[in-house]
Amino acid sequence: MTEDDFLKDLFSKLPSGDASLTVPNGDDAAAFAPTQTMQTLIACDQLIEGRHYLAETPAAVCGAKLLKRNLSDIAAMGGTPRYAVLACNVDPTCPEQWLKDFHQGLLNCAEKYKVQLIGGDLASSPGSNSFSLTITGESAKPIQRRGAEDGDLLFATGEFGLSFPSEHHLHFSPRVEEGKFLAQFAKAMIDVTDGLLLDSQRLLKASSETLDLNLSTKNLPARSFNNQVASLKEILCDGEDYELIFAVSAKQEVELIKAWPFATQLSKIGEFKKGTGKIYDDEHILIDFINKGFDHFQS
């Protein structure tokens, strides 16, 4: 099969698109009209063999994970996902069926979350397979990382830790609907991909005022797997949880809890206070953990 044959087959599987898609896939570029009163969001994430998935991982699961990683970024802004473009670089020995299954897994996920794949690029070179997806979304008022203030509370969706052994890192549900709901409550928000502690520190650093964060480490929601409960280190540092953590005014705590309409667990896990940029619990500063989250530029 040639590249053109592959793309022709792929395009036949794509939905026709809504009225805002003014130039569909198959041209040099796609085009869509922005929605009035809404801001356009754009994000990009990658999926790399050996880093984000193992070679034996089913191709359809890999395709879905790539899109879900991007959906989590849109969720963290309180946005609605819209369109995606995909770039693939696969080893010449990659089976054609594997690549078809990868795209089908992505398309099935896209249908579930009402995202349209509208273009991309396909290439081949020796080495590990790698994929990059750019997603757009929209929000009337995007929730940013900055915004936490003295006295605000830190909440989290879901559970943390043991993401790899439990395969949560493959089979998670991006919190898109939860993120849209939280747009009316969250003053600052981020999705947890590199570890609860590291991403909490990013919220802390983004604030316009110097704060400390008191984490309720004894009450952090821990993931369980095979009769094992995630340790404090695993909860704080494992990463790939794809949950949302967000700052909320203490005045809205009761309202948020009463209005929460999802089965997804909601937990109060900390409090922001004036300080010098430290994260601590009731017993000690969490300095020993601070650099144990995932960082691509650290070994």
N, C-alpha and C positions, 0 to 999 in steps of 0.2 A: 504494500500500500504506500502511495506517495503522500507527502505532506498535504497536498491539495485534496486528495481522496479522504485523508483522515479528517480534515477540517470540514469538508462537505458533509461527511457522516455526522460529525459533532453538531454542526449548524442545524441539521435536520431534527435534532433532539431538543433544541432550544425553543422556549416559548416565543410567540410572536411579539410580545411586548405591549406595554400600555401606551396611551396617547402621548405621554411625555417623552417617549423614546422616538425622536424625530428622524434619526438615521440608525437603523439596526446593524447587527453584526454583518460582516462580509465585505464592508468597505474599508478604506484606509484608516478610518476612525469611526467610532460610533458617536452619536450626539443625543443629548437629552436636554429638555428645557427645565430649568430650576423652578421649584414651587414658590409662589409668592408667599411672603411673610415667613418663609423658612430659610435657615442657613444651611448651606451644603457642607457636609462633613466628608473628609477623605482620609483614609488610613491604608497602610500597606504592611503586610506581614509575610514571612517566609516559612517554608517547610523543607527541611534538609534531612536527607537520609543519614542515619547514624547520629543525628543530633535531636531531631524531633520525633523520629519514628525508626523502628528497626526494620531491616530488610525483609523480615518475614511477616511484617504487619500487612493485613489485607489491603489491596490498593484502594478499594472503595472507602475504607475507614480513613486512609491517608487523605483522600480527596475531601472528605467531610471535615476532617480535622483542620485542614488549611482554611476552609471557609469559616469554620467556627472560631478559629483564632481571631480572624478579622471581625466577625460578628461581636465578639467580646469587647473589642475596642469601641465599636459603635455603641454598644450597651453602656460602656463606661461614660459616654457623653450624654446619655439619656436620649439617644437618637433612634430613628427608624432606618434600617438598612434599605438600600435601593438597588444599586448596580455594582458589578464587579468585572474586572479584567484580569486575566490569568496569563502568567509567563511560565513556561515549562522548559527545563534543561535536563534531558535524560541521557543516560549512557547508551551508546549504540546497541548494546546487548539487551536493553530493556524490552521485554516482550510487548508486542502490539496490544495483546489482550489486557496486560497489566495497565497500560496507559488508558485504554478504553474504560476499564473498570474504575480507574482513578477519577476520570471525568464524570462517570456515571454517579459515583459516590458524591462528588461535589454537586452535581446537578440535583440529585435527590435532596440533599441538604438545602440547596438554594430554593427548591420548590417549597420546602417546609417553612422556611423563613422569609419567603416572598422576595427573594433577591434574583435579579436577572443577570446572567453572564452575557456580556455584550461585546467581548473581544479579548485579544491577548496575543501571545507569540509562542511558537514552538521551535525548539532548537535541540541539537544533540551534540554532546562532547563527552570524552572519556572521564570517568569519575563518578562520584556519588550523584544520584538524582537530586535535583533541587527545584523548588517551585516558589513562585512569588505571586501573591494576589493583592490587587489594589481594590478597595471597596469604597463606595460612596454611600452616604446616608444623609439624613436631614433632621434638623431640630430647630424649634422656634427659639430655644435658649440653651445652647450647649453647656453642659456641666463640665467645668474644668478641674484640674488638680488643685489649683489655688482657690482659697476661699475659706479654709478652716480658721476659726477664731477662738480666743480664750473662752472656755466654758462649753464649747461644742462637744458633742458626743460622737464617738466613732462606732459605726454599726457595720455589720458584715452579713452577706448572704452565704448560705451553705456551710460546708465544712472544709477543713484544711489538713494537709499532710498525706503521705502515702499515695501520692498521685500516680507514681510509676508502677509500684507493685499491684495496685488495685485496678490499673488501666483506666483510671479516671481521666488521665491526660489524653486519652483517645476518645472516650465515650461520654464526655461532659456535655451539659446543655448550657450554651451561652445565655446569659441573663438579659436577653433583649427586652422582654416584656417588663421584667422587674426594673430595668434601667429606665424605660419610658415612664413607668409609674413614679420612680424616685426623682424624676426631674422636678417634681413639685415640692420635694423635701430636701434633697441633697444640696449642700453648699459647696462641696468638693467631692470628687469621686474618682476612683481608679479601679481597673480590673487587676486581679492578683495573678500574675504570670511568673514573676521572678522570686516569689516568696513573700509571705504575709509581712514579715518584718521589713524587708527591703522596700516593698511598695508602700508600706505605711510611712517609712522614712521619706519617700518621695512626696507624699501628701504634706508631711511636716515641713520639708524644705521649700515646697511651693507656696506656702502661706506668706502673705504680705507682712505678717508680724512674727517675731521669734517666739516659738512655742515649744513646750515639752509635750510628750504623749505618754500618758499613764495607761499601759495595757493591762487588762484584766486577765493575766496569763492562766490563772486557775480556772477560768470560765471560757476559755477559747474553744470553739466548736471543733472537735477532733474527728477526723475520718477514721472509720474502723474497717479492717479487712482481715479475713481469716483469723478471727478472734484476737487480732492485734489492734490496739488503739494507738494512734499516732502520738509519739512523744512530743514534748515541748519543742525540741529542736526541729523535728519533722514538720510540725504545725507551722513554725515560724519560717522555715528555710527551704522546704522541698520544692515549692513553686508548682507551676502548671495547674493551679487550682481553678482558674477562670471564674472566680467569684468576684463580687463587687464589694469594696469597702468604701465608706462614705461618711462625711461629716454632716451632722444634723444639729440644729439648735436644740439645746436642752428643753426649750419651751415647746418644741414640737414632738418630743419623745412619745408622749401618751397618744397623741393624734396619729403618729406614724404607726405605732403598734396596733392600734384599733383599726386603722384603715387598711393594713397589709392584707391583700387579697389572695396571696399565693401560698402554695404548699411548701415552697422553698423556705428553709429555716432562716429566721432573722434573729441576729444576736447583737446585743450591745457589748462591745469588746474593749472600749477605752474612752478616755476623756482628754481633750486638749486643754492645756493650761499655759499661762505665761511662763517663759523659761529661757533656756539657752540651746534648744534644739536637741534635747536628749529624749530617748525612749526608755522607759523603765517600767517595772511593775512595783508591787508593794514592798518588795524586798531588796531589789538591786537594779542598777542600770544594765540594760541588755547589750552591753558593748561586746561581750564574747560572741554574740550571734550576728552582729551587724553586717559583717562581710561574708556571711555564709549563704546568702541568697544567690541566685544564679546571675552571673555576669559574663557575657561573651568575651570580655577582654581580661578576665582573670582565669588562671588555671584552676 
